[in-house]
Every structure is written in C-alpha cells, then in structure tokens.
Amino acid sequence: MPMARPPVLPGPRPDWLKIRIPAPEVVAEVEGLIRAQRLVTVCEEARCPNLHECWGIHRTATFMLMGEVCTRHCGFCNVGKGSPGDLDPQEPQRVAEAVAALGLKFAVVTSVNRDDLADGGSAHFAGTIHWIRSLSPGCGVEVLIPDFRGDEAALLRVLKARPDVLNHNVETVPRLYRRVRPDADYHQSQDLLRRAADWRDMQAPSLRVKSGIMVGLGETPDEVLELMADWRKSRVDIATLGQYLPPSERHLPLDRFVAPAEFDMYREKGLEMGFQRVESAPLVRSSYHAGEGFGG
C-alpha cells in the first residue's frame, strides 16, 4: 500500500504547533505493553500530536475498543472505514490489565462507531469500565462514546457502569456537519449530552459531562461561541477545543491556523458561561490532560 502524501496546509506550521518529543524510552515501554496486549489506541490511529507527551511523560494512552474499522465516514478522521469484524470478548479485560500494568490513576476509553451492532457497543464499554474498576479500584475512568444513533438504552447502559467522565464530541459547528460528520446529527449529539446531564443530576452528582470540537475547518468565532452556549444549555461541565490538523491530503482541508489568542478567548468566555473547565489551545485533543482535576 503506498504511503499517504502529506496534507496541504495554508502556509508553514506556526511555532505554537511545533511539538517536542520527550522520553523515548518510556514511549517505547508503553508501546510495548500495548502491543503485548493486542490493543488499539486512538493516539496512533488518529495520529494525535500529543502521543509522545502522553506516553512519554504521563504514561497514559487512550484505548480504542472494538477494532480499527469504523462504520462512519467522518472527513477529518484517520481511522479506517468499512465493515468491522466481530467483537473480541476478552478485550475489556485486556484493556483493564494494561491500565493496571501502567499504574494509571486515570484511564480514557473510546471506540470506533459500531452502527452494525444492535447496542452500538455499549455493553462492551460497560464491561471495560467494570474490569478497570475490578483490577484498579482507585483509577478514574473517562469514556469517549459515539452517539449510539440516539439509543437512550445504550447510553443508560454505559452510565449505569458509573464512569467518572462521560464524553461525547460534537466535533464541529452545525453549519459544517454535512461536510465534516455526514453520518451524524448535531442535535442528536446535544441530546445525548443533555440526557447524560439529566442522569448526573438524578443519579450520580460526581459524574462530569464533557464534549469537544476542532477549529480551523471553516467555522467562525461567533459560531464556536454559539456552540459553546448550546453545550451549556445541555449542562456540559468540561469543554475541549483544539486545532484541526488534516492527517493526509485525502482528508478535509485545513481552512486556517487558529492563533493562541483566539483559543484564550474561548477559554475565558467558556468560564464566564459556567463551564467547570475549558481546555482550549492549539494542541488540545479530547483526552489531553483528561485526568486533571479528577477527584476534585
């Protein structure tokens, strides 16, 4: 298979997007454990720019459940698309064993979209949470879930497993949904977040509801602020905003590099709106520094 050509960017990458690569020996240790456990990480699949920091300094990784093939066709995502294989019933246990071996205090678990499954993979998420709780009782757990096609029972199944953070990304502003997330619906995603907040208010006051977007796809600052206001209407607690970087020229093109001052503005406005935490910076990704504030 030929290697993908690098994406075409609007000018050279600015200094604020240049990445230092720390602790290669620890990166190799984490990578070796992931390979030994036959696990998949979104860090690699999505070509996350923070991989070396998270693996090399924080000794953490975002585990991706249910294979490497997604049933959806988002234009920004580097994960493979097509028909996924069967679920591995041992995967939840293996993820928990890796979390224990790394000695993590906070674990992040996500997945590909599995629209081919009746429950969207929600039972697999719940099983992974239970296994992590069993093998690492003091470890916090964040789940970054798909929309489950609006299935309330699937969402409830994950919530009843008691994650510490329920994360679902809306990814972009409503106007760009058809181009960026053609198989998803903005209002369905906001409804999921609202339902999670309803559950939190009634059943689990310590739960935090979280969502994130990428900027640089053609949205305007006013549209971002309107989306953040929608988040607050859904009673989202934690917001993440980061710079979109196309994985290859086959993916959606980058419209612009967003300056750090604009990210600072989003953070300040978000805190004024009432978010408990706003992670807003060029290299922020959904699970970046996810464990900060855990237990607080």
C-alpha positions as CSV (number, residue, x, y, z in Angstrom):
1,M,0.0,0.0,0.0
2,P,1.5,3.4,-1.0
3,M,2.1,5.8,1.9
4,A,-0.3,8.8,2.1
5,R,1.1,12.1,0.9
6,P,1.4,14.8,3.5
7,P,-1.6,17.2,3.7
8,V,-1.5,20.6,2.0
9,L,-1.6,23.3,4.7
10,P,-2.3,27.0,4.5
11,G,1.4,28.0,4.9
12,P,4.1,26.6,7.2
13,R,3.1,25.2,10.6
14,P,3.4,28.1,13.1
15,D,5.7,27.8,16.1
16,W,2.9,27.2,18.5
17,L,2.1,23.9,16.7
18,K,5.6,22.5,16.9
19,I,6.0,19.5,19.1
20,R,8.8,18.4,21.4
21,I,9.4,14.6,21.6
22,P,10.2,13.6,25.2
23,A,11.2,10.4,27.0
24,P,11.6,8.0,24.0
25,E,12.4,5.1,26.4
26,V,9.1,5.5,28.2
27,V,7.2,5.8,24.9
28,A,8.8,2.5,23.9
29,E,7.7,0.9,27.2
30,V,4.1,2.0,26.8
31,E,4.1,0.9,23.1
32,G,5.5,-2.5,24.0
33,L,2.7,-3.1,26.6
34,I,0.0,-2.0,24.1
35,R,1.4,-4.4,21.5
36,A,1.7,-7.3,24.0
37,Q,-1.9,-6.9,25.0
38,R,-3.0,-6.6,21.3
39,L,-4.7,-3.3,22.0
40,V,-5.6,-0.4,19.7
41,T,-5.1,3.3,20.8
42,V,-6.7,6.3,19.3
43,C,-3.4,8.0,19.9
44,E,-1.9,6.1,16.9
45,E,-5.0,5.7,14.8
46,A,-5.8,9.4,14.8
47,R,-2.1,10.4,14.6
48,C,-2.5,12.6,17.8
49,P,0.2,15.2,18.0
50,N,0.4,14.7,21.8
51,L,1.2,10.9,21.6
52,H,4.8,11.3,22.8
53,E,3.9,13.6,25.7
54,C,1.1,11.4,26.9
55,W,3.0,8.2,26.5
56,G,6.5,9.5,27.5
57,I,5.6,11.8,30.4
58,H,2.2,10.9,31.7
59,R,2.4,7.2,30.9
60,T,-1.1,7.1,29.6
61,A,-2.9,6.3,26.4
62,T,-6.5,6.5,25.1
63,F,-7.6,2.9,24.4
64,M,-9.8,2.3,21.4
65,L,-12.3,-0.5,21.7
66,M,-14.0,-2.7,19.1
67,G,-11.3,-2.8,16.4
68,E,-9.7,-0.4,13.9
69,V,-12.6,-0.1,11.4
70,C,-15.4,2.5,11.8
71,T,-18.8,2.2,10.2
72,R,-19.0,6.0,9.6
73,H,-17.2,8.3,7.2
74,C,-16.2,11.5,9.0
75,G,-14.0,13.6,6.7
76,F,-11.4,14.5,9.4
77,C,-10.7,11.1,10.9
78,N,-7.8,8.8,10.1
79,V,-9.4,5.7,11.5
80,G,-10.2,3.1,8.8
81,K,-13.7,2.9,7.4
82,G,-15.7,-0.1,6.2
83,S,-17.2,-3.3,7.7
84,P,-15.8,-4.1,11.1
85,G,-15.1,-7.6,12.3
86,D,-16.5,-9.5,15.3
87,L,-16.1,-8.1,18.8
88,D,-13.3,-9.6,20.9
89,P,-15.0,-10.6,24.2
90,Q,-11.6,-10.6,26.0
91,E,-10.8,-7.0,25.0
92,P,-12.4,-5.3,28.1
93,Q,-10.2,-7.5,30.4
94,R,-7.1,-6.8,28.4
95,V,-7.6,-3.1,28.5
96,A,-8.0,-3.3,32.2
97,E,-4.9,-5.3,32.6
98,A,-2.9,-2.7,30.6
99,V,-4.3,0.1,32.8
100,A,-3.2,-1.9,35.9
101,A,0.3,-2.6,34.4
102,L,0.8,1.1,33.6
103,G,-0.3,2.0,37.1
104,L,-2.7,4.6,35.7
105,K,-4.7,6.9,38.1
106,F,-7.0,7.9,35.2
107,A,-7.9,5.9,32.1
108,V,-9.6,7.0,28.9
109,V,-11.5,4.6,26.8
110,T,-13.1,5.3,23.4
111,S,-14.2,3.3,20.3
112,V,-14.9,3.3,16.7
113,N,-18.5,3.7,15.7
114,R,-20.2,0.3,15.5
115,D,-23.5,1.0,13.9
116,D,-23.5,-2.7,12.9
117,L,-24.2,-3.7,16.5
118,A,-27.6,-3.6,18.0
119,D,-26.4,-1.8,21.1
120,G,-23.7,0.2,19.3
121,G,-21.1,-1.4,21.5
122,S,-22.5,0.0,24.8
123,A,-22.2,-3.3,26.6
124,H,-18.5,-3.5,25.6
125,F,-18.0,-0.1,27.1
126,A,-19.8,-1.1,30.3
127,G,-17.7,-4.3,30.6
128,T,-14.5,-2.4,30.2
129,I,-15.4,0.0,33.0
130,H,-16.3,-2.9,35.2
131,W,-13.0,-4.6,34.5
132,I,-11.0,-1.4,35.2
133,R,-12.8,-1.0,38.5
134,S,-12.1,-4.6,39.4
135,L,-8.3,-4.5,38.6
136,S,-7.6,-0.8,39.5
137,P,-10.2,0.2,42.1
138,G,-8.7,3.7,42.6
139,C,-8.4,4.5,38.9
140,G,-10.7,7.2,37.4
141,V,-12.4,6.3,34.1
142,E,-13.4,8.6,31.2
143,V,-15.4,7.1,28.3
144,L,-15.5,8.9,25.0
145,I,-18.6,7.4,23.4
146,P,-20.3,7.5,20.0
147,D,-23.9,8.8,19.7
148,F,-25.3,5.2,19.6
149,R,-27.7,6.5,16.9
150,G,-29.7,8.2,19.7
151,D,-30.4,5.0,21.5
152,E,-31.2,6.0,25.1
153,A,-30.9,2.4,26.4
154,A,-27.4,2.2,25.1
155,L,-26.4,5.5,26.8
156,L,-28.0,4.3,30.0
157,R,-26.1,1.1,29.9
158,V,-22.8,3.0,29.9
159,L,-24.0,5.5,32.6
160,K,-25.0,2.6,34.9
161,A,-21.4,1.3,34.8
162,R,-20.5,4.6,36.6
163,P,-17.7,6.3,34.6
164,D,-16.3,9.4,36.2
165,V,-16.5,11.3,32.9
166,L,-19.0,10.8,30.1
167,N,-17.5,12.4,27.0
168,H,-19.1,12.8,23.6
169,N,-17.6,15.1,21.0
170,V,-19.8,17.2,18.7
171,E,-16.6,17.9,16.7
172,T,-17.8,21.0,14.7
173,V,-20.4,23.7,14.4
174,P,-23.9,22.8,13.0
175,R,-23.3,24.5,9.6
176,L,-20.4,22.2,8.8
177,Y,-22.0,18.9,9.9
178,R,-22.9,17.6,6.4
179,R,-19.3,18.0,5.3
180,V,-17.5,17.0,8.5
181,R,-19.8,14.4,10.1
182,P,-22.1,13.2,7.2
183,D,-23.4,10.2,9.2
184,A,-24.2,12.2,12.4
185,D,-26.6,14.8,13.6
186,Y,-25.7,17.8,15.7
187,H,-28.9,17.9,17.7
188,Q,-28.8,14.2,18.4
189,S,-25.3,14.7,19.9
190,Q,-26.5,17.6,22.0
191,D,-29.5,15.5,23.2
192,L,-27.1,12.7,24.3
193,L,-25.1,15.2,26.4
194,R,-28.4,16.6,27.9
195,R,-29.5,13.1,28.8
196,A,-26.2,12.3,30.4
197,A,-26.5,15.5,32.4
198,D,-30.0,14.5,33.5
199,W,-28.6,11.2,34.7
200,R,-25.9,13.0,36.6
201,D,-28.4,15.3,38.3
202,M,-30.6,12.4,39.4
203,Q,-28.2,9.5,40.0
204,A,-24.5,10.5,40.0
205,P,-23.7,14.0,41.1
206,S,-19.9,13.4,40.8
207,L,-20.2,12.5,37.1
208,R,-18.8,15.1,34.7
209,V,-20.2,15.5,31.2
210,K,-17.7,16.6,28.6
211,S,-17.6,17.5,24.9
212,G,-15.1,18.9,22.4
213,I,-14.6,20.4,18.9
214,M,-11.9,21.0,16.4
215,V,-11.4,24.5,15.0
216,G,-9.9,25.5,11.7
217,L,-12.4,23.7,9.4
218,G,-14.2,26.9,8.3
219,E,-16.2,27.9,11.3
220,T,-16.4,31.5,12.6
221,P,-15.6,32.5,16.2
222,D,-19.3,33.5,16.6
223,E,-20.4,30.0,15.6
224,V,-18.0,28.5,18.1
225,L,-19.4,30.7,20.9
226,E,-22.9,29.7,19.9
227,L,-22.0,26.1,20.0
228,M,-20.5,26.6,23.5
229,A,-23.8,28.2,24.6
230,D,-25.6,25.1,23.3
231,W,-23.3,23.0,25.4
232,R,-24.2,25.0,28.5
233,K,-27.9,24.5,27.6
234,S,-27.2,20.8,27.7
235,R,-25.4,21.3,31.0
236,V,-21.9,20.1,29.8
237,D,-19.3,20.6,32.5
238,I,-16.0,20.3,30.6
239,A,-15.2,21.6,27.1
240,T,-12.2,21.0,24.9
241,L,-11.2,23.0,21.8
242,G,-8.2,22.2,19.6
243,Q,-6.7,22.9,16.2
244,Y,-7.7,20.6,13.4
245,L,-4.7,19.2,11.5
246,P,-5.6,17.0,8.5
247,P,-4.0,13.6,8.7
248,S,-3.4,13.5,4.9
249,E,-4.4,15.3,1.7
250,R,-7.3,12.8,1.4
251,H,-9.0,14.3,4.5
252,L,-10.8,17.6,4.8
253,P,-8.6,20.5,4.1
254,L,-7.5,22.9,6.8
255,D,-9.1,26.3,6.5
256,R,-6.8,28.2,8.8
257,F,-4.4,28.0,11.7
258,V,-6.2,29.4,14.8
259,A,-4.0,31.7,16.8
260,P,-3.4,31.1,20.6
261,A,-5.2,34.4,21.4
262,E,-8.4,33.1,19.9
263,F,-8.1,29.9,22.0
264,D,-7.6,32.0,25.1
265,M,-10.7,33.9,24.2
266,Y,-12.7,30.7,24.0
267,R,-11.4,29.6,27.4
268,E,-12.3,32.9,29.1
269,K,-15.7,33.1,27.5
270,G,-16.4,29.5,28.4
271,L,-15.5,30.0,32.1
272,E,-17.8,33.0,32.1
273,M,-20.6,30.8,30.7
274,G,-20.2,28.5,33.7
275,F,-18.1,25.5,32.5
276,Q,-16.1,23.9,35.3
277,R,-13.1,23.5,33.0
278,V,-12.2,24.6,29.5
279,E,-9.2,23.1,27.7
280,S,-8.6,25.4,24.8
281,A,-5.3,25.5,23.0
282,P,-3.8,24.5,19.6
283,L,-2.6,21.1,20.6
284,V,-5.6,20.2,22.9
285,R,-7.3,17.0,21.9
286,S,-10.3,15.4,23.6
287,S,-8.4,13.3,26.1
288,Y,-5.4,15.6,26.5
289,H,-4.8,16.1,30.3
290,A,-8.1,14.2,30.8
291,G,-7.2,13.3,34.4
292,E,-6.5,16.8,35.6
293,G,-9.0,17.7,38.3
294,F,-10.0,14.1,38.8
295,G,-11.4,13.7,42.3
296,G,-11.7,17.5,42.7
